[in-house]
C-alpha cells in the first residue's frame, strides 16, 4: 500500500503552493497611507483654518449674516474683490446702499484694489 499524505500536507505533490500577491498588498498599503496623510495634513487643517477665519465656500459670510445696518466692513476684511462685491451688492439690494464705503469712486465696483 502506498504511503498516503493528508490533502493539506506540504509533501502532497498534487497541491499547488499558496502564493501571496505582494505587489497588490504593497500598493494597497501605500494607498491607505497616502490617503491617511492627505486627510491628516491637508483636509483637516484646511477645514479648521477656514472655520477659525470665518471663511466658507459661499464667500466671507453667509448672506443671512451680512450686517447692512452700520459701517462694519472694510476692504481689508475681504480676500478677493468678488467677496467684497457680494457684500456691496447684498447691502445695496437691502436698501442700505454703500453703507460700508466699499465703493469709494461710486462706479459700482467694490474694493477694486483686491485681486
C-alpha positions as CSV (number, residue, x, y, z in Angstrom):
1,X,0.0,0.0,0.0
2,X,1.4,3.3,-1.0
3,X,2.1,6.0,1.6
4,X,-0.7,8.5,1.7
5,X,-0.3,12.0,2.9
6,X,-3.1,14.2,4.1
7,X,-4.5,16.6,1.5
8,X,-3.1,19.6,3.3
9,X,0.4,18.2,3.7
10,X,3.3,20.1,2.2
11,X,4.5,16.8,0.8
12,X,1.4,16.2,-1.3
13,X,2.6,16.6,-5.0
14,X,-1.0,17.3,-6.2
15,X,-1.5,20.6,-4.3
16,X,-0.2,23.9,-5.6
17,X,1.8,26.0,-3.2
18,X,0.0,29.1,-1.9
19,X,1.3,32.3,-3.3
20,X,0.9,35.8,-2.0
21,X,0.3,38.7,-4.4
22,X,2.8,41.1,-2.8
23,X,2.5,43.9,-5.4
24,X,-1.2,44.3,-4.7
25,X,-0.6,44.2,-0.9
26,X,2.2,46.8,-1.1
27,X,0.3,49.1,-3.4
28,X,-2.8,48.8,-1.2
29,X,-0.8,49.7,2.0
30,X,0.8,52.7,0.2
31,X,-2.6,53.9,-1.0
32,X,-4.1,53.7,2.5
33,X,-1.1,55.5,4.0
34,X,-1.2,58.3,1.3
35,X,-4.9,58.8,1.9
36,X,-4.5,59.0,5.6
37,X,-1.7,61.5,5.3
38,X,-3.8,63.6,2.9
39,X,-6.6,63.7,5.4
40,X,-4.4,64.5,8.4
41,X,-2.1,67.1,6.8
42,X,-4.3,68.8,4.3
43,X,-8.1,68.3,4.6
44,X,-8.4,68.6,8.4
45,X,-6.2,71.7,8.9
46,X,-7.9,73.4,5.9
47,X,-11.3,72.8,7.4
48,X,-10.3,74.1,10.9
49,X,-8.4,77.1,9.5
50,X,-11.4,78.1,7.4
51,X,-13.7,77.8,10.4
52,X,-11.3,79.8,12.6
53,X,-11.0,82.6,10.0
54,X,-14.8,82.7,9.3
55,X,-14.3,81.5,5.7
56,X,-16.7,79.2,4.0
57,X,-17.5,78.1,0.4
58,X,-20.1,80.8,0.0
59,X,-17.8,83.8,0.5
60,X,-16.8,85.8,3.5
61,X,-20.0,85.4,5.4
62,X,-23.3,83.6,4.6
63,X,-25.7,86.2,3.1
64,X,-28.1,85.9,6.1
65,X,-25.4,87.3,8.4
66,X,-24.2,90.4,6.4
67,X,-24.6,93.5,8.6
68,X,-26.1,96.3,6.5
69,X,-27.2,98.4,9.4
70,X,-23.8,100.1,10.1
71,X,-20.3,100.5,8.6
72,X,-18.6,97.3,9.8
73,X,-16.7,96.0,6.8
74,X,-13.6,97.4,5.1
75,X,-11.7,96.3,2.0
76,X,-9.1,94.6,4.3
77,X,-11.8,92.3,5.6
78,X,-12.0,90.5,2.2
79,X,-9.6,88.2,0.3
80,X,-10.9,88.9,-3.2
81,X,-12.8,91.7,-4.9
82,X,-15.7,89.2,-5.6
83,X,-16.2,88.7,-1.9
84,X,-16.4,92.5,-1.3
85,X,-18.7,92.9,-4.3
86,X,-21.0,90.2,-2.9
87,X,-21.5,92.2,0.4
88,X,-21.7,95.5,-1.6
89,X,-24.5,94.1,-3.8
90,X,-26.4,92.5,-1.0
91,X,-26.5,95.7,1.1
92,X,-27.5,97.7,-2.0
93,X,-30.4,95.3,-2.6
94,X,-31.4,95.7,1.0
95,X,-31.7,99.4,0.5
96,X,-28.6,100.3,2.6
97,X,-26.6,101.5,-0.4
98,X,-22.8,101.6,0.2
99,X,-23.1,101.6,3.9
100,X,-19.6,100.1,4.3
101,X,-18.0,102.6,1.9
102,X,-16.5,99.8,-0.2
103,X,-17.0,101.7,-3.5
104,X,-15.1,104.9,-2.9
105,X,-15.3,106.2,-6.5
106,X,-19.0,105.4,-6.9
107,X,-18.6,103.3,-10.1
108,X,-20.5,100.2,-8.6
109,X,-17.4,98.1,-8.1
110,X,-16.3,97.4,-4.5
111,X,-12.7,97.2,-3.4
112,X,-11.2,97.4,-6.9
113,X,-7.7,97.1,-5.5
114,X,-8.3,93.5,-4.4
115,X,-7.4,90.6,-6.7
